[in-house]
């Protein structure tokens, strides 16, 4: 079974409603790497988050400096610990 990689989304509110979106670059890169991307909207409860975490193998938190124009701010590399998840 291919690993499932969750990707967080961004919420935008408009007069006609609310949408969530994420760059296709994330899904394309995950697919190219042999995994299945799963876009994750903003969740309302801890139980929903636990359910999602029980079905994904890893989580990509999208957003950050890469969305800023390089002439405005240079992207930074954050040093974060790697957390390995295992599905039950």
PDB file of N, CA, C and O in Angstrom:
ATOM      1  N   UNK A   1       0.841  -1.177   0.000  1.00  0.00           N
ATOM      2  CA  UNK A   1       0.000   0.000   0.000  1.00  0.00           C
ATOM      3  C   UNK A   1       0.890   1.247   0.000  1.00  0.00           C
ATOM      4  O   UNK A   1       1.877   1.318   0.733  1.00  0.00           O
ATOM      5  N   UNK A   2       0.526   2.223  -0.832  1.00  0.00           N
ATOM      6  CA  UNK A   2       1.284   3.476  -0.911  1.00  0.00           C
ATOM      7  C   UNK A   2       1.043   4.305   0.358  1.00  0.00           C
ATOM      8  O   UNK A   2      -0.050   4.284   0.926  1.00  0.00           O
ATOM      9  N   UNK A   3       2.075   5.034   0.791  1.00  0.00           N
ATOM     10  CA  UNK A   3       1.871   5.906   1.947  1.00  0.00           C
ATOM     11  C   UNK A   3       0.924   7.052   1.608  1.00  0.00           C
ATOM     12  O   UNK A   3       0.885   7.527   0.473  1.00  0.00           O
ATOM     13  N   UNK A   4       0.169   7.483   2.598  1.00  0.00           N
ATOM     14  CA  UNK A   4      -0.756   8.610   2.445  1.00  0.00           C
ATOM     15  C   UNK A   4      -0.151   9.799   3.180  1.00  0.00           C
ATOM     16  O   UNK A   4       0.156   9.727   4.370  1.00  0.00           O
ATOM     17  N   UNK A   5       0.013  10.903   2.436  1.00  0.00           N
ATOM     18  CA  UNK A   5       0.623  12.107   2.981  1.00  0.00           C
ATOM     19  C   UNK A   5      -0.437  13.201   3.054  1.00  0.00           C
ATOM     20  O   UNK A   5      -0.957  13.633   2.025  1.00  0.00           O
ATOM     21  N   UNK A   6      -0.756  13.644   4.254  1.00  0.00           N
ATOM     22  CA  UNK A   6      -1.709  14.736   4.443  1.00  0.00           C
ATOM     23  C   UNK A   6      -1.054  16.069   4.165  1.00  0.00           C
ATOM     24  O   UNK A   6       0.113  16.277   4.499  1.00  0.00           O
ATOM     25  N   UNK A   7      -1.807  16.983   3.548  1.00  0.00           N
ATOM     26  CA  UNK A   7      -1.322  18.338   3.254  1.00  0.00           C
ATOM     27  C   UNK A   7      -2.354  19.332   3.778  1.00  0.00           C
ATOM     28  O   UNK A   7      -3.526  19.270   3.407  1.00  0.00           O
ATOM     29  N   UNK A   8      -1.917  20.250   4.641  1.00  0.00           N
ATOM     30  CA  UNK A   8      -2.858  21.244   5.153  1.00  0.00           C
ATOM     31  C   UNK A   8      -3.264  22.217   4.051  1.00  0.00           C
ATOM     32  O   UNK A   8      -2.512  22.450   3.104  1.00  0.00           O
ATOM     33  N   UNK A   9      -4.450  22.776   4.186  1.00  0.00           N
ATOM     34  CA  UNK A   9      -4.979  23.715   3.195  1.00  0.00           C
ATOM     35  C   UNK A   9      -5.149  25.097   3.807  1.00  0.00           C
ATOM     36  O   UNK A   9      -5.008  25.282   5.016  1.00  0.00           O
ATOM     37  N   UNK A  10      -5.454  26.058   2.954  1.00  0.00           N
ATOM     38  CA  UNK A  10      -5.710  27.437   3.364  1.00  0.00           C
ATOM     39  C   UNK A  10      -7.185  27.723   3.117  1.00  0.00           C
ATOM     40  O   UNK A  10      -7.746  27.276   2.116  1.00  0.00           O
ATOM     41  N   UNK A  11      -7.809  28.456   4.012  1.00  0.00           N
ATOM     42  CA  UNK A  11      -9.218  28.813   3.867  1.00  0.00           C
ATOM     43  C   UNK A  11      -9.338  30.260   3.421  1.00  0.00           C
ATOM     44  O   UNK A  11      -8.682  31.150   3.960  1.00  0.00           O
ATOM     45  N   UNK A  12     -10.198  30.479   2.415  1.00  0.00           N
ATOM     46  CA  UNK A  12     -10.497  31.831   1.940  1.00  0.00           C
ATOM     47  C   UNK A  12     -12.007  32.044   2.027  1.00  0.00           C
ATOM     48  O   UNK A  12     -12.792  31.211   1.573  1.00  0.00           O
ATOM     49  N   UNK A  13     -12.393  33.162   2.612  1.00  0.00           N
ATOM     50  CA  UNK A  13     -13.818  33.485   2.725  1.00  0.00           C
ATOM     51  C   UNK A  13     -14.186  34.519   1.662  1.00  0.00           C
ATOM     52  O   UNK A  13     -13.485  35.514   1.476  1.00  0.00           O
ATOM     53  N   UNK A  14     -15.286  34.268   0.977  1.00  0.00           N
ATOM     54  CA  UNK A  14     -15.798  35.160  -0.045  1.00  0.00           C
ATOM     55  C   UNK A  14     -17.259  35.446   0.264  1.00  0.00           C
ATOM     56  O   UNK A  14     -17.848  34.807   1.136  1.00  0.00           O
ATOM     57  N   UNK A  15     -17.845  36.403  -0.444  1.00  0.00           N
ATOM     58  CA  UNK A  15     -19.263  36.724  -0.238  1.00  0.00           C
ATOM     59  C   UNK A  15     -20.150  35.496  -0.433  1.00  0.00           C
ATOM     60  O   UNK A  15     -21.134  35.318   0.285  1.00  0.00           O
ATOM     61  N   UNK A  16     -19.805  34.658  -1.395  1.00  0.00           N
ATOM     62  CA  UNK A  16     -20.647  33.517  -1.744  1.00  0.00           C
ATOM     63  C   UNK A  16     -20.324  32.258  -0.958  1.00  0.00           C
ATOM     64  O   UNK A  16     -20.984  31.235  -1.139  1.00  0.00           O
ATOM     65  N   UNK A  17     -19.323  32.313  -0.089  1.00  0.00           N
ATOM     66  CA  UNK A  17     -18.997  31.131   0.690  1.00  0.00           C
ATOM     67  C   UNK A  17     -17.516  31.053   1.027  1.00  0.00           C
ATOM     68  O   UNK A  17     -16.769  32.016   0.859  1.00  0.00           O
ATOM     69  N   UNK A  18     -17.118  29.904   1.499  1.00  0.00           N
ATOM     70  CA  UNK A  18     -15.737  29.665   1.915  1.00  0.00           C
ATOM     71  C   UNK A  18     -15.167  28.517   1.095  1.00  0.00           C
ATOM     72  O   UNK A  18     -15.849  27.525   0.839  1.00  0.00           O
ATOM     73  N   UNK A  19     -13.910  28.660   0.686  1.00  0.00           N
ATOM     74  CA  UNK A  19     -13.229  27.580  -0.023  1.00  0.00           C
ATOM     75  C   UNK A  19     -11.919  27.263   0.692  1.00  0.00           C
ATOM     76  O   UNK A  19     -11.352  28.105   1.387  1.00  0.00           O
ATOM     77  N   UNK A  20     -11.454  26.037   0.506  1.00  0.00           N
ATOM     78  CA  UNK A  20     -10.123  25.679   0.964  1.00  0.00           C
ATOM     79  C   UNK A  20      -9.308  25.323  -0.264  1.00  0.00           C
ATOM     80  O   UNK A  20      -9.830  24.778  -1.236  1.00  0.00           O
ATOM     81  N   UNK A  21      -8.012  25.640  -0.209  1.00  0.00           N
ATOM     82  CA  UNK A  21      -7.169  25.334  -1.364  1.00  0.00           C
ATOM     83  C   UNK A  21      -5.740  25.078  -0.909  1.00  0.00           C
ATOM     84  O   UNK A  21      -5.341  25.423   0.203  1.00  0.00           O
ATOM     85  N   UNK A  22      -4.988  24.462  -1.808  1.00  0.00           N
ATOM     86  CA  UNK A  22      -3.569  24.207  -1.595  1.00  0.00           C
ATOM     87  C   UNK A  22      -2.912  24.164  -2.972  1.00  0.00           C
ATOM     88  O   UNK A  22      -3.558  23.799  -3.954  1.00  0.00           O
ATOM     89  N   UNK A  23      -1.663  24.525  -3.049  1.00  0.00           N
ATOM     90  CA  UNK A  23      -0.949  24.514  -4.325  1.00  0.00           C
ATOM     91  C   UNK A  23      -0.875  23.086  -4.877  1.00  0.00           C
ATOM     92  O   UNK A  23      -0.636  22.135  -4.133  1.00  0.00           O
ATOM     93  N   UNK A  24      -1.080  22.952  -6.173  1.00  0.00           N
ATOM     94  CA  UNK A  24      -0.963  21.633  -6.801  1.00  0.00           C
ATOM     95  C   UNK A  24       0.471  21.125  -6.757  1.00  0.00           C
ATOM     96  O   UNK A  24       0.707  19.933  -6.953  1.00  0.00           O
ATOM     97  N   UNK A  25       1.432  22.010  -6.504  1.00  0.00           N
ATOM     98  CA  UNK A  25       2.827  21.580  -6.406  1.00  0.00           C
ATOM     99  C   UNK A  25       3.008  20.529  -5.315  1.00  0.00           C
ATOM    100  O   UNK A  25       3.784  19.588  -5.482  1.00  0.00           O
ATOM    101  N   UNK A  26       2.298  20.682  -4.204  1.00  0.00           N
ATOM    102  CA  UNK A  26       2.405  19.705  -3.121  1.00  0.00           C
ATOM    103  C   UNK A  26       1.915  18.333  -3.584  1.00  0.00           C
ATOM    104  O   UNK A  26       2.614  17.334  -3.414  1.00  0.00           O
ATOM    105  N   UNK A  27       0.723  18.282  -4.165  1.00  0.00           N
ATOM    106  CA  UNK A  27       0.160  17.012  -4.621  1.00  0.00           C
ATOM    107  C   UNK A  27       1.021  16.382  -5.701  1.00  0.00           C
ATOM    108  O   UNK A  27       1.237  15.170  -5.696  1.00  0.00           O
ATOM    109  N   UNK A  28       1.510  17.188  -6.620  1.00  0.00           N
ATOM    110  CA  UNK A  28       2.349  16.658  -7.698  1.00  0.00           C
ATOM    111  C   UNK A  28       3.640  16.055  -7.157  1.00  0.00           C
ATOM    112  O   UNK A  28       4.055  14.978  -7.585  1.00  0.00           O
ATOM    113  N   UNK A  29       4.271  16.748  -6.219  1.00  0.00           N
ATOM    114  CA  UNK A  29       5.535  16.252  -5.656  1.00  0.00           C
ATOM    115  C   UNK A  29       5.308  14.977  -4.857  1.00  0.00           C
ATOM    116  O   UNK A  29       6.105  14.042  -4.941  1.00  0.00           O
ATOM    117  N   UNK A  30       4.239  14.930  -4.090  1.00  0.00           N
ATOM    118  CA  UNK A  30       3.924  13.738  -3.289  1.00  0.00           C
ATOM    119  C   UNK A  30       3.633  12.558  -4.199  1.00  0.00           C
ATOM    120  O   UNK A  30       4.123  11.454  -3.962  1.00  0.00           O
ATOM    121  N   UNK A  31       2.838  12.780  -5.238  1.00  0.00           N
ATOM    122  CA  UNK A  31       2.523  11.711  -6.194  1.00  0.00           C
ATOM    123  C   UNK A  31       3.776  11.227  -6.913  1.00  0.00           C
ATOM    124  O   UNK A  31       3.977  10.025  -7.086  1.00  0.00           O
ATOM    125  N   UNK A  32       4.610  12.165  -7.326  1.00  0.00           N
ATOM    126  CA  UNK A  32       5.854  11.814  -8.025  1.00  0.00           C
ATOM    127  C   UNK A  32       6.757  10.968  -7.129  1.00  0.00           C
ATOM    128  O   UNK A  32       7.513  10.125  -7.612  1.00  0.00           O
ATOM    129  N   UNK A  33       6.671  11.201  -5.825  1.00  0.00           N
ATOM    130  CA  UNK A  33       7.457  10.438  -4.869  1.00  0.00           C
ATOM    131  C   UNK A  33       6.868   9.078  -4.537  1.00  0.00           C
ATOM    132  O   UNK A  33       7.438   8.330  -3.743  1.00  0.00           O
ATOM    133  N   UNK A  34       5.723   8.750  -5.143  1.00  0.00           N
ATOM    134  CA  UNK A  34       5.135   7.428  -4.945  1.00  0.00           C
ATOM    135  C   UNK A  34       4.118   7.333  -3.825  1.00  0.00           C
ATOM    136  O   UNK A  34       3.725   6.232  -3.438  1.00  0.00           O
ATOM    137  N   UNK A  35       3.684   8.468  -3.299  1.00  0.00           N
ATOM    138  CA  UNK A  35       2.692   8.466  -2.221  1.00  0.00           C
ATOM    139  C   UNK A  35       1.365   9.029  -2.727  1.00  0.00           C
ATOM    140  O   UNK A  35       1.263   9.478  -3.869  1.00  0.00           O
ATOM    141  N   UNK A  36       0.362   8.997  -1.870  1.00  0.00           N
ATOM    142  CA  UNK A  36      -0.965   9.516  -2.192  1.00  0.00           C
ATOM    143  C   UNK A  36      -1.200  10.780  -1.370  1.00  0.00           C
ATOM    144  O   UNK A  36      -1.173  10.727  -0.141  1.00  0.00           O
ATOM    145  N   UNK A  37      -1.434  11.935  -2.042  1.00  0.00           N
ATOM    146  CA  UNK A  37      -1.697  13.163  -1.292  1.00  0.00           C
ATOM    147  C   UNK A  37      -3.142  13.210  -0.793  1.00  0.00           C
ATOM    148  O   UNK A  37      -4.062  12.776  -1.485  1.00  0.00           O
ATOM    149  N   UNK A  38      -3.326  13.736   0.404  1.00  0.00           N
ATOM    150  CA  UNK A  38      -4.663  13.905   0.971  1.00  0.00           C
ATOM    151  C   UNK A  38      -4.756  15.332   1.498  1.00  0.00           C
ATOM    152  O   UNK A  38      -4.110  15.675   2.489  1.00  0.00           O
ATOM    153  N   UNK A  39      -5.556  16.160   0.840  1.00  0.00           N
ATOM    154  CA  UNK A  39      -5.711  17.551   1.262  1.00  0.00           C
ATOM    155  C   UNK A  39      -6.596  17.586   2.502  1.00  0.00           C
ATOM    156  O   UNK A  39      -7.677  16.996   2.524  1.00  0.00           O
ATOM    157  N   UNK A  40      -6.124  18.283   3.533  1.00  0.00           N
ATOM    158  CA  UNK A  40      -6.825  18.325   4.814  1.00  0.00           C
ATOM    159  C   UNK A  40      -7.327  19.742   5.069  1.00  0.00           C
ATOM    160  O   UNK A  40      -6.524  20.664   5.212  1.00  0.00           O
ATOM    161  N   UNK A  41      -8.647  19.928   5.129  1.00  0.00           N
ATOM    162  CA  UNK A  41      -9.184  21.256   5.440  1.00  0.00           C
ATOM    163  C   UNK A  41      -9.003  21.558   6.929  1.00  0.00           C
ATOM    164  O   UNK A  41      -8.551  20.701   7.688  1.00  0.00           O
ATOM    165  N   UNK A  42      -9.354  22.774   7.343  1.00  0.00           N
ATOM    166  CA  UNK A  42      -9.324  23.109   8.758  1.00  0.00           C
ATOM    167  C   UNK A  42     -10.379  22.253   9.456  1.00  0.00           C
ATOM    168  O   UNK A  42     -11.533  22.201   9.031  1.00  0.00           O
ATOM    169  N   UNK A  43      -9.973  21.596  10.514  1.00  0.00           N
ATOM    170  CA  UNK A  43     -10.864  20.697  11.239  1.00  0.00           C
ATOM    171  C   UNK A  43     -11.441  21.408  12.458  1.00  0.00           C
ATOM    172  O   UNK A  43     -10.803  22.284  13.041  1.00  0.00           O
ATOM    173  N   UNK A  44     -12.647  21.022  12.830  1.00  0.00           N
ATOM    174  CA  UNK A  44     -13.330  21.710  13.924  1.00  0.00           C
ATOM    175  C   UNK A  44     -13.123  21.065  15.284  1.00  0.00           C
ATOM    176  O   UNK A  44     -13.268  21.729  16.310  1.00  0.00           O
ATOM    177  N   UNK A  45     -12.783  19.774  15.306  1.00  0.00           N
ATOM    178  CA  UNK A  45     -12.664  19.102  16.600  1.00  0.00           C
ATOM    179  C   UNK A  45     -11.369  18.291  16.680  1.00  0.00           C
ATOM    180  O   UNK A  45     -10.770  17.942  15.663  1.00  0.00           O
ATOM    181  N   UNK A  46     -10.958  18.002  17.909  1.00  0.00           N
ATOM    182  CA  UNK A  46      -9.795  17.150  18.126  1.00  0.00           C
ATOM    183  C   UNK A  46     -10.077  15.739  17.620  1.00  0.00           C
ATOM    184  O   UNK A  46      -9.172  15.062  17.133  1.00  0.00           O
ATOM    185  N   UNK A  47     -11.316  15.297  17.733  1.00  0.00           N
ATOM    186  CA  UNK A  47     -11.682  13.955  17.249  1.00  0.00           C
ATOM    187  C   UNK A  47     -11.478  13.850  15.739  1.00  0.00           C
ATOM    188  O   UNK A  47     -10.992  12.827  15.257  1.00  0.00           O
ATOM    189  N   UNK A  48     -11.838  14.883  14.990  1.00  0.00           N
ATOM    190  CA  UNK A  48     -11.602  14.881  13.546  1.00  0.00           C
ATOM    191  C   UNK A  48     -10.109  14.798  13.258  1.00  0.00           C
ATOM    192  O   UNK A  48      -9.679  14.067  12.366  1.00  0.00           O
ATOM    193  N   UNK A  49      -9.324  15.551  14.019  1.00  0.00           N
ATOM    194  CA  UNK A  49      -7.870  15.520  13.823  1.00  0.00           C
ATOM    195  C   UNK A  49      -7.319  14.130  14.121  1.00  0.00           C
ATOM    196  O   UNK A  49      -6.457  13.640  13.391  1.00  0.00           O
ATOM    197  N   UNK A  50      -7.795  13.495  15.169  1.00  0.00           N
ATOM    198  CA  UNK A  50      -7.340  12.132  15.499  1.00  0.00           C
ATOM    199  C   UNK A  50      -7.693  11.154  14.379  1.00  0.00           C
ATOM    200  O   UNK A  50      -6.897  10.276  14.043  1.00  0.00           O
ATOM    201  N   UNK A  51      -8.878  11.306  13.808  1.00  0.00           N
ATOM    202  CA  UNK A  51      -9.296  10.429  12.704  1.00  0.00           C
ATOM    203  C   UNK A  51      -8.367  10.590  11.510  1.00  0.00           C
ATOM    204  O   UNK A  51      -7.933   9.602  10.917  1.00  0.00           O
ATOM    205  N   UNK A  52      -8.060  11.838  11.156  1.00  0.00           N
ATOM    206  CA  UNK A  52      -7.157  12.084  10.032  1.00  0.00           C
ATOM    207  C   UNK A  52      -5.776  11.518  10.328  1.00  0.00           C
ATOM    208  O   UNK A  52      -5.179  10.852   9.482  1.00  0.00           O
ATOM    209  N   UNK A  53      -5.269  11.780  11.526  1.00  0.00           N
ATOM    210  CA  UNK A  53      -3.935  11.282  11.885  1.00  0.00           C
ATOM    211  C   UNK A  53      -3.867   9.762  11.888  1.00  0.00           C
ATOM    212  O   UNK A  53      -2.790   9.191  11.717  1.00  0.00           O
ATOM    213  N   UNK A  54      -5.002   9.101  12.081  1.00  0.00           N
ATOM    214  CA  UNK A  54      -5.000   7.635  12.089  1.00  0.00           C
ATOM    215  C   UNK A  54      -4.912   7.030  10.689  1.00  0.00           C
ATOM    216  O   UNK A  54      -4.645   5.837  10.546  1.00  0.00           O
ATOM    217  N   UNK A  55      -5.137   7.853   9.647  1.00  0.00           N
ATOM    218  CA  UNK A  55      -5.101   7.307   8.285  1.00  0.00           C
ATOM    219  C   UNK A  55      -3.946   7.823   7.439  1.00  0.00           C
ATOM    220  O   UNK A  55      -3.728   7.329   6.333  1.00  0.00           O
ATOM    221  N   UNK A  56      -3.199   8.812   7.940  1.00  0.00           N
ATOM    222  CA  UNK A  56      -2.075   9.316   7.154  1.00  0.00           C
ATOM    223  C   UNK A  56      -0.754   8.793   7.718  1.00  0.00           C
ATOM    224  O   UNK A  56      -0.648   8.438   8.892  1.00  0.00           O
ATOM    225  N   UNK A  57       0.238   8.761   6.846  1.00  0.00           N
ATOM    226  CA  UNK A  57       1.568   8.311   7.241  1.00  0.00           C
ATOM    227  C   UNK A  57       2.497   9.473   7.564  1.00  0.00           C
ATOM    228  O   UNK A  57       3.485   9.299   8.277  1.00  0.00           O
ATOM    229  N   UNK A  58       2.187  10.657   7.043  1.00  0.00           N
ATOM    230  CA  UNK A  58       2.995  11.851   7.294  1.00  0.00           C
ATOM    231  C   UNK A  58       2.124  13.066   7.037  1.00  0.00           C
ATOM    232  O   UNK A  58       1.050  12.958   6.445  1.00  0.00           O
ATOM    233  N   UNK A  59       2.594  14.229   7.486  1.00  0.00           N
ATOM    234  CA  UNK A  59       1.834  15.465   7.343  1.00  0.00           C
ATOM    235  C   UNK A  59       2.745  16.571   6.826  1.00  0.00           C
ATOM    236  O   UNK A  59       3.821  16.809   7.374  1.00  0.00           O
ATOM    237  N   UNK A  60       2.304  17.242   5.768  1.00  0.00           N
ATOM    238  CA  UNK A  60       2.998  18.417   5.248  1.00  0.00           C
ATOM    239  C   UNK A  60       2.173  19.629   5.664  1.00  0.00           C
ATOM    240  O   UNK A  60       0.995  19.738   5.324  1.00  0.00           O
ATOM    241  N   UNK A  61       2.804  20.537   6.401  1.00  0.00           N
ATOM    242  CA  UNK A  61       2.125  21.765   6.794  1.00  0.00           C
ATOM    243  C   UNK A  61       2.510  22.814   5.764  1.00  0.00           C
ATOM    244  O   UNK A  61       3.629  23.327   5.760  1.00  0.00           O
ATOM    245  N   UNK A  62       1.549  23.125   4.881  1.00  0.00           N
ATOM    246  CA  UNK A  62       1.825  24.035   3.771  1.00  0.00           C
ATOM    247  C   UNK A  62       1.828  25.482   4.245  1.00  0.00           C
ATOM    248  O   UNK A  62       1.324  25.808   5.320  1.00  0.00           O
ATOM    249  N   UNK A  63       2.413  26.341   3.409  1.00  0.00           N
ATOM    250  CA  UNK A  63       2.467  27.757   3.737  1.00  0.00           C
ATOM    251  C   UNK A  63       3.842  28.132   4.252  1.00  0.00           C
ATOM    252  O   UNK A  63       4.729  27.286   4.362  1.00  0.00           O
ATOM    253  N   UNK A  64       4.007  29.384   4.560  1.00  0.00           N
ATOM    254  CA  UNK A  64       5.285  29.841   5.083  1.00  0.00           C
ATOM    255  C   UNK A  64       5.998  30.742   4.105  1.00  0.00           C
ATOM    256  O   UNK A  64       5.383  31.309   3.203  1.00  0.00           O
ATOM    257  N   UNK A  65       7.302  30.872   4.288  1.00  0.00           N
ATOM    258  CA  UNK A  65       8.094  31.826   3.518  1.00  0.00           C
ATOM    259  C   UNK A  65       8.086  31.589   2.018  1.00  0.00           C
ATOM    260  O   UNK A  65       8.301  32.532   1.257  1.00  0.00           O
ATOM    261  N   UNK A  66       7.844  30.354   1.563  1.00  0.00           N
ATOM    262  CA  UNK A  66       7.931  30.104   0.127  1.00  0.00           C
ATOM    263  C   UNK A  66       6.861  30.850  -0.651  1.00  0.00           C
ATOM    264  O   UNK A  66       6.971  30.986  -1.869  1.00  0.00           O
ATOM    265  N   UNK A  67       5.824  31.339   0.031  1.00  0.00           N
ATOM    266  CA  UNK A  67       4.772  32.075  -0.667  1.00  0.00           C
ATOM    267  C   UNK A  67       5.102  33.568  -0.789  1.00  0.00           C
ATOM    268  O   UNK A  67       4.362  34.318  -1.426  1.00  0.00           O
ATOM    269  N   UNK A  68       6.204  33.995  -0.182  1.00  0.00           N
ATOM    270  CA  UNK A  68       6.603  35.397  -0.218  1.00  0.00           C
ATOM    271  C   UNK A  68       7.548  35.608  -1.398  1.00  0.00           C
ATOM    272  O   UNK A  68       8.422  34.781  -1.658  1.00  0.00           O
ATOM    273  N   UNK A  69       7.371  36.699  -2.097  1.00  0.00           N
ATOM    274  CA  UNK A  69       8.226  37.006  -3.247  1.00  0.00           C
ATOM    275  C   UNK A  69       9.679  37.104  -2.781  1.00  0.00           C
ATOM    276  O   UNK A  69       9.952  37.735  -1.760  1.00  0.00           O
ATOM    277  N   UNK A  70      10.618  36.487  -3.514  1.00  0.00           N
ATOM    278  CA  UNK A  70      12.016  36.465  -3.073  1.00  0.00           C
ATOM    279  C   UNK A  70      12.648  37.839  -2.909  1.00  0.00           C
ATOM    280  O   UNK A  70      13.605  37.977  -2.146  1.00  0.00           O
ATOM    281  N   UNK A  71      12.141  38.871  -3.607  1.00  0.00           N
ATOM    282  CA  UNK A  71      12.698  40.217  -3.449  1.00  0.00           C
ATOM    283  C   UNK A  71      12.238  40.885  -2.158  1.00  0.00           C
ATOM    284  O   UNK A  71      12.829  41.871  -1.717  1.00  0.00           O
ATOM    285  N   UNK A  72      11.184  40.346  -1.559  1.00  0.00           N
ATOM    286  CA  UNK A  72      10.652  40.924  -0.327  1.00  0.00           C
ATOM    287  C   UNK A  72      11.283  40.270   0.894  1.00  0.00           C
ATOM    288  O   UNK A  72      11.682  40.955   1.836  1.00  0.00           O
ATOM    289  N   UNK A  73      11.373  38.962   0.875  1.00  0.00           N
ATOM    290  CA  UNK A  73      11.912  38.229   2.016  1.00  0.00           C
ATOM    291  C   UNK A  73      12.546  36.946   1.522  1.00  0.00           C
ATOM    292  O   UNK A  73      11.934  36.207   0.750  1.00  0.00           O
ATOM    293  N   UNK A  74      13.740  36.679   1.947  1.00  0.00           N
ATOM    294  CA  UNK A  74      14.391  35.428   1.560  1.00  0.00           C
ATOM    295  C   UNK A  74      13.790  34.282   2.344  1.00  0.00           C
ATOM    296  O   UNK A  74      13.620  34.385   3.559  1.00  0.00           O
ATOM    297  N   UNK A  75      13.464  33.181   1.665  1.00  0.00           N
ATOM    298  CA  UNK A  75      12.933  32.024   2.391  1.00  0.00           C
ATOM    299  C   UNK A  75      13.946  31.509   3.410  1.00  0.00           C
ATOM    300  O   UNK A  75      15.155  31.545   3.182  1.00  0.00           O
ATOM    301  N   UNK A  76      13.437  31.040   4.510  1.00  0.00           N
ATOM    302  CA  UNK A  76      14.292  30.485   5.548  1.00  0.00           C
ATOM    303  C   UNK A  76      14.048  28.993   5.657  1.00  0.00           C
ATOM    304  O   UNK A  76      12.975  28.498   5.315  1.00  0.00           O
ATOM    305  N   UNK A  77      15.040  28.297   6.129  1.00  0.00           N
ATOM    306  CA  UNK A  77      14.912  26.868   6.343  1.00  0.00           C
ATOM    307  C   UNK A  77      14.734  26.647   7.834  1.00  0.00           C
ATOM    308  O   UNK A  77      15.636  26.920   8.627  1.00  0.00           O
ATOM    309  N   UNK A  78      13.573  26.153   8.205  1.00  0.00           N
ATOM    310  CA  UNK A  78      13.306  25.892   9.608  1.00  0.00           C
ATOM    311  C   UNK A  78      13.807  24.509   9.971  1.00  0.00           C
ATOM    312  O   UNK A  78      13.573  23.546   9.239  1.00  0.00           O
ATOM    313  N   UNK A  79      14.484  24.407  11.075  1.00  0.00           N
ATOM    314  CA  UNK A  79      14.960  23.117  11.545  1.00  0.00           C
ATOM    315  C   UNK A  79      13.924  22.561  12.512  1.00  0.00           C
ATOM    316  O   UNK A  79      13.804  23.022  13.648  1.00  0.00           O
ATOM    317  N   UNK A  80      13.191  21.584  12.054  1.00  0.00           N
ATOM    318  CA  UNK A  80      12.148  20.977  12.876  1.00  0.00           C
ATOM    319  C   UNK A  80      12.424  19.489  12.999  1.00  0.00           C
ATOM    320  O   UNK A  80      12.963  18.871  12.080  1.00  0.00           O
ATOM    321  N   UNK A  81      12.058  18.921  14.127  1.00  0.00           N
ATOM    322  CA  UNK A  81      12.263  17.477  14.270  1.00  0.00           C
ATOM    323  C   UNK A  81      11.359  16.712  13.313  1.00  0.00           C
ATOM    324  O   UNK A  81      10.246  17.150  13.020  1.00  0.00           O
ATOM    325  N   UNK A  82      11.826  15.595  12.836  1.00  0.00           N
ATOM    326  CA  UNK A  82      11.027  14.730  11.965  1.00  0.00           C
ATOM    327  C   UNK A  82      10.232  13.789  12.839  1.00  0.00           C
ATOM    328  O   UNK A  82      10.802  13.064  13.655  1.00  0.00           O
ATOM    329  N   UNK A  83       8.935  13.793  12.679  1.00  0.00           N
ATOM    330  CA  UNK A  83       8.074  12.915  13.451  1.00  0.00           C
ATOM    331  C   UNK A  83       7.578  11.795  12.553  1.00  0.00           C
ATOM    332  O   UNK A  83       7.020  12.062  11.488  1.00  0.00           O
ATOM    333  N   UNK A  84       7.765  10.578  12.950  1.00  0.00           N
ATOM    334  CA  UNK A  84       7.283   9.442  12.176  1.00  0.00           C
ATOM    335  C   UNK A  84       5.961   8.969  12.754  1.00  0.00           C
ATOM    336  O   UNK A  84       5.845   8.692  13.947  1.00  0.00           O
ATOM    337  N   UNK A  85       4.970   8.885  11.881  1.00  0.00           N
ATOM    338  CA  UNK A  85       3.643   8.426  12.301  1.00  0.00           C
ATOM    339  C   UNK A  85       3.457   6.998  11.829  1.00  0.00           C
ATOM    340  O   UNK A  85       4.001   6.601  10.799  1.00  0.00           O
ATOM    341  N   UNK A  86       2.699   6.238  12.571  1.00  0.00           N
ATOM    342  CA  UNK A  86       2.356   4.893  12.081  1.00  0.00           C
ATOM    343  C   UNK A  86       0.851   4.716  12.208  1.00  0.00           C
ATOM    344  O   UNK A  86       0.248   5.030  13.234  1.00  0.00           O
ATOM    345  N   UNK A  87       0.272   4.210  11.147  1.00  0.00           N
ATOM    346  CA  UNK A  87      -1.168   3.969  11.151  1.00  0.00           C
ATOM    347  C   UNK A  87      -1.485   2.774  12.023  1.00  0.00           C
ATOM    348  O   UNK A  87      -0.745   1.789  12.036  1.00  0.00           O
ATOM    349  N   UNK A  88      -2.577   2.860  12.745  1.00  0.00           N
ATOM    350  CA  UNK A  88      -3.003   1.753  13.607  1.00  0.00           C
ATOM    351  C   UNK A  88      -3.544   0.599  12.795  1.00  0.00           C
ATOM    352  O   UNK A  88      -3.947  -0.418  13.359  1.00  0.00           O
TER     353      UNK A  88
END
